[in-house]
Structures are given as structure tokens and as C-alpha cells.
């Protein structure tokens, strides 16, 4: 079951902090209504609030880390 821990909307961008009680995993969901674009990424619990407040920076950092690991 997914539970919303926090939610904010600003300038057509909706950001949600989500917790999955089945996996105990945390994720951040971003939806841009202006461009009809959305994405979601998993995040360590310790980084959850930072990722919620800065989702683009955090998602870009995660993509960069994934590329380096490959």
C-alpha cells in the first residue's frame, strides 16, 4: 500500500513524497502539468526530505551515479 507523506504544488509542478508499506521503500513523484511529463524515483529514507524539496537536482544526481556504476 502506498501512503503519501508529503505533497506540494508550485508553478504547475506537483511533487509527492511516497512510502510503500509493503517494501518500506520511499519514492518521490514529480508531475509537470504544463508539459504533461512525470517521473518517479526511489530514494533512501535518510535523503527523502532533501529529494522532496529538490527533486530535479536529486534525480539528476541519481542518473549520473547510475551511469557511473554501469
Number of C-alpha atoms within 10 A of each C-alpha: 8 14 11 13 10 13 13 12 12 8 8 12 15 15 24 20 23 22 21 13 11 8 9 10 14 22 20 25 17 20 17 16 12 9 9 8 10 13 12 16 15 17 21 11 13 9 11 20 15 12 22 22 15 12 21 12 11 19 18 11 12 15 12 11 11 10 9 8 7 5
